[in-house]
């Protein structure tokens, strides 16, 4: 049920999570999803599933809704909106309007971006390099510029050597 309240809309659903879980299971089955997982908190909800081997995750919250002028009363309302949106996507695909993969391709659940350790930042990496060989190449380049015999600062030279030592440990013990 949607009712106007002030400038935004207030949405209050039945609060019956089981009703929406049933809808979610039927909907994801309609488009052939597997590994369905979901969660509902006091002010947020999420749904996760695999489709053709790719992981997708959707989340919604009272805060996200409020940013759009929509007032939700609880996390179950966010869950209901997620389920109803997935039903809409399934209908688009079933009517031949769009392939489901087209809609979902931009919504893949990506792993969180890894924080670049400070020693790699010292080696002037903005992202974690793929291999120790990449680190060694960068080290050699920087070492040529920073060596005290080439006019570099001895303290910076030692920091560079220390960063390389830490990077070597990182790649040989954590990867």
N, C-alpha and C positions, 0 to 999 in steps of 0.2 A: 504494500500500500504506500503510495506517495502522497504527501500533502504539502501544500505551500505553507511556508512559515517564514515571514520576513522576506528578504531578498533571495534566499536559497531555498532548497527543498529539503524536507525531512523525510527520511525513509525509515520505516519500521516494518520489519518482516515478522513472521510468526514467532521467531525465536526457536523454532523447532529444527534443530540442527539435523536430526535424522531425516527430515523431509528433504533438505537440500543435499545431504550426502547421497540419498537415493537418486535424486536428479543428476548429481555429479557422476555417479557410477554409470547411470544409463547414458549420459551424454558422452563421456569419454569412451564408453564401449562403442557408441555409434561411429566414432571416427577412428576406432582401432588402437586406442592408447593402451599402454601397459604400465605397470609399476606405479599405480596411483597412490599418492600420499597427500595428506592435507592436514591443516592445523587451524585452530581457532583460539585466539586469545581474548582478553577482555576488550581490546580496542583494535584488533587486527586479525587477518586471516591470510592463509596461503594455500595454494594448490600446486602440486608438482606431478608430472607424468612423463612417460617416454612415448614418442611417436616416431616410428621407423628408426628406432635406436637413438634418437636425439632427445636430450632432456629439456623440458620446458618447465618454467616456474612462473607463477603469477602470484602477486601479493597485493593486498589492499588494506587500507586502514582508515580509521576515523579521521586521522590527520590528512591523508591524501584526499579524501572526499571533501573535507572542510576547505582545502586549498582550491577546490572547484566550486565552492558555494553549496555543497551538499552536506547535510547533517545526518550522520548515522548515530544511532543510539548505543550500539555495542558491536563487538567483534563479530557476532553472528550475522549482523546486518552486512558487514563487509564480506563475509563468506557467501551470503545469499547473492550479493551483487556479482561476485566472481563466478558463481555457478550460472547465474542468468546470462552473463556475458559469454561464457563458454557455450551455453545453449544457442545463443545468437550466432556464434561462429560456426557451430555445427549446422545450423539451418542454412547459412550462406553456402556452405560446401554442398549440402544435400540438394539445394536448388540449382546448383551448377553456376552460381554467380562467381565464386572464387574457389580455388583449391585451398583447402585448409593449410597446406604447407606454405602457400604464398603469404597468408596472414601471419602464420606463426614463425616464419623465418627470421623476423626481426626480434623475436621474443625468446630466443634460446637462453637457457640458464647458463650463464658463464661463470666460471670459477672466480672467486674474488681476486682482485689484482694483488699480486704479491708485493710486499714492501721491499724496496731495494735496500739491502744492508749498507750501512755507512761506509764500510771498507770498499764496496763496489762503487759507491758514489764518489769516493776519493779517487778511484780509478776512472772517473768521469763516465760512468754508465748511468743511464736514466731508466733502463729496464734490466732485469736480471739476464745476463748473457746465457746463451744456450749451452755453452761448454767452457771448460777450463782453458781450452785452446784459444777461445775468443779473449779470455782474460789475459792470457800470456801475450797475445799479440798486442793488446792495448798497453800492457805493462812495458813491453820492449819499446814501444813508441814513446811513452811518457818518460821512461828511464833515460832515453837519449837526450831528451830536453831538460830533465831535472837533475842530471848528474852534476855533482859539485865541480868536476873537471871541465864541464861545459858552461860554468857560470851559475849553476843551480844552487839553491839553498840546501846545506847539509841536513837541516831539520826536515825539510820537505822530502828529501831523498830517503831519509829513514822512515818517514810516514808512508811513503810509497812502498818501500820494502815490506813494512809491517802489513799494509793493505794486501799486498800480494801473498804474503804468508797466510793471512786470514782467509783469503779467497781460495787458496789451495786446500786448506782444511775444510772449508765449506763444500767444495766440489768433491772432495774425497771421502767425506763422512756423511753428508746429508743428501747426496744425490744418488 
